[in-house]
Amino acid sequence: MSIVRIPPTLREEAGGEREVLAEGSTVRELLDDLAARFPALGARILDNGGVAPFVNVYVGGEDVRTREGLETLVDESSTVILLPAMAGG
């Protein structure tokens, strides 16, 4: 299982947890596992079979969009970070 860090803006949907364990060998499988266990979180981070437009996902500090996207491999030592994009101006 990999560690998924949950930012403050999404913790309510994850039962108040700062970190959760998720199962899967790819980012897609991890996010699907999270969505199954925390449906409200899944609704915030997933959209039409992919990551919601304003959510960034990092594995080992690297944005999965610069890697293999949702097919980015993860292992038990991986830390995945969910980070909603912040608007400003």
C-alpha positions, -999 to +999 in steps of 0.1 A: +000+000+000+011+035-007+007+066+014-016+093+000-014+127+016-046+146+018-045+185+018-066+204+044-092+214+017-100+177+011-097+162+045-134+164+054-141+142+024-114+117+037-129+114+072-105+141+085-074+121+077-041+138+068-028+106+052-044+074+041-031+042+028-043+032-007-038+001-027-028-002-064+002-004-087-007+028-107-021+062-098-054+053-114-057+022-092-048+042-060-074+069-069-100+043-076-093+027-043-097+060-025-129+068-044-144+035-034-136+040+003-143+078+004-170+085-022-171+122-014-133+125-020-136+106-052-163+131-064-138+159-058-107+144-073-120+124-103-139+136-133-150+116-164-125+088-158-096+111-151-083+136-126-105+166-120-092+197-139-081+216-108-065+187-089-028+180-092-013+146-083+023+141-074+043+109-070+077+113-054+074+150-058+068+149-095+035+159-112+021+127-129+012+149-159+049+150-167+052+112-163+027+086-175-004+104-161-028+080-144-007+051-155+023+063-135+035+033-115+036+034-077+049+010-052+047+005-014+074+031-008+056+058-029+041+088-014+013+103-035+002+139-028-032+153-039-030+191-043-060+211-055-049+241-077-053+274-061-067+304-079-055+338-073-050+371-088 
